Amino acid sequence: MALYDYRFCMMLVGWLQIVTFMAAIGLLTWPLGGYLTKVYAGQRTPLQPLLGPIEQTLYRFAGVKAESEQNCCNYATSFLIFHALSIVTLYAVLRLQFALRCTS
C-alpha cells in the first residue's frame, strides 16, 4: 500500500478525527464536571455574572420561578409541548426547504 493511497489517507484522517474527539472529551471532562457540580449544588460559578441576567430574562419571559420545583405533571406537559413544537418546526423546515436560501 503506497503512502499516498487514497484509502489509506482517508483511514488516517478518520482515526485522527476519532483521537482528536476523544482527547477533547477527556480534557473537558474535569472542568465541565466541576462546573456542573457547582451549578447543581446552587453554588456561585465564574459564569454567573455573565449568564445570570440572561437566564433571569428568559425565566421572566417564560414565566418560570427559579426557586420552585416542577412536579411530574408539569414536567410531562412541558415535555410534550416542547416536542410538539419541535416536530412542527422540523416539518416546516423540511417542507419549506426549497425556499430557504442556504440550500444549493
N, C-alpha and C positions, 0 to 999 in steps of 0.2 A: 504494500500500500504506500503510495507516494505521500510525501508530507503535505503537498498542496492538493490532495484529492478532496473533491467537494464534500463527499460524505464524511470524511474524517474531520474536516473543518467544521461542518455543521454539528457533528457529535461533540467536538471540543467546545464549541460555543454553548451548546446545551448544558454540558457539565459545568462550565464556568458560570452560567446563569444559576444553576442549582446551588453551587458552592457559595456564590455571592449572596443569594437569597438566604441561605441557611446562616451565613455569617452575620448578615444584617439582623435576622431574627434573634440570634444568640447575643449580639451586642445590645439590642434594645430591650431584652427581657428584664434585666436587672433595673434599669432606670424607670421603665414604664410600670413594672411591678411595684416599685416603691411609691411612685406617684399614685397609682390606683389604690394602694393600701391607705395612703393619706386621704384620698378623696372619699373612700367608703367609710373611713373612721370619722369623717367630719372634721379633720384637721385642716389647718391653713396650708395651702400649696403655693409654690412660687408663681404659678399662672393665675391664681385667683384675682389679683388686682386687674389683670388684663381681661380675663374671661368672665369675671363676676358680673360686671354691668351688662354684658351681652346676654348672659344666662338669665339675669333678672328681667331684662326687657322681653325675652322670649317667654318666660314664665308669665309675666303680666299679660302679654298678648294672647297666650293660650288659656289664661285663667287658672293656672296651676298654683297651688300653695306648696312651697318648698318644704315647709315643716310638717305637712300632713302625710300620712301613709295612704297607700292606694289599696283598696280591698280587691278581692278576686273578681267581683262582678265589674267593677270599673276598669280593671286591667283587661278583662276579656272584651269589654266593649271598645276600649281604646285600640286593642289589638286588631279587632275585626274592622273597625273604621279605617285604621291606617292601611291595612292590607287591601281593603276595597278601593280606597283612593289610589293606592299604588297600582293596582290592576287596571283601573280606569285610565290612569296616566300612561302606563305602558301601552295599553291598547291604542290610545290616541296617538302616541308617538309612532307606533307601528303603522297605523292607518294613514297618518299624515306624513309619512317618511318621504314621499315623492315631492312634497312641498318644502321640505327642510333644506336649507342652503348647504348644510355640511355634508350631504350625500353627493357622491360622484356619479 
